[in-house]
Amino acid sequence: MLLGSNEYYELNLNEETYRIMAGFGGGLHTEELCGALSGGVAVMGVVFSEEKGYEKDKIKAATKTFVESFKRELNSINCKEIKDVYRKDDIKCSPVVEKGAEILERIIKEYH
């Protein structure tokens, strides 16, 4: 999510950012919170950041909408539950990341 969004939204993220986010994949490596969801929230943090770091009301509302939409459209925010339905050995979690990116784009357009 983060890599594709970096290119798509021209976020200019560096390698350090990817290292910071390394622990979020695979549902925090515990199959809990979906990595596509947490990556999308990280992207919104960058997109909605201002000079002082963030606009609290905007990021709060956008995050809430993103999480609710993600949960509604994928029927969960839990990595294991989502993997059981969508993950395939050959394409891994690509369908989840793609769906998450679609939701993310809608939310960014709505709130930006």
Secondary structure, DSSP 8 states (H G I E B T S, - for coil): -HHHHHHHTT----HHHHHHTGGGHHIIIII-B-HHHHHHHHHHHHHT--TTS--HHHHHHHHHHHHHHHHHHHS-SBHHHHHHHH-BTTTBTHHHHHHHHHHHHHHHHHH-
